[in-house]
Amino acid sequence: MDPKTLHTDTKRKLADIMVAISWRELARTYFGKSSSWLYHKLDGIDGNGGIGGFTDEEQSQLKAALCDLSDRIRKAAESL
């Protein structure tokens, strides 16, 4: 995939979990960014209202963050 390609359909792909995750915490913990930065990325816009989205690197970082979070949830569940 072209490194300048932006992923603008991420929010649709995450629809099943959108209300179950603290996106503010995810943005801060895994990206060091604000929740508004992440919400703009999820909505496929840039900070100025133009076309935006996740770069390939950011998409991989988001995938890793969600996998880490799922591992942490599984460990917590297994400890019960």
PyMOL commands that set and color helices and strands:
alter all, ss='L'
color gray80, all
select helices_A, chain A and resi 10-13+15-20+23-31+35-43+56-78
alter helices_A, ss='H'
color red, helices_A
deselect
rebuild
show_as cartoon
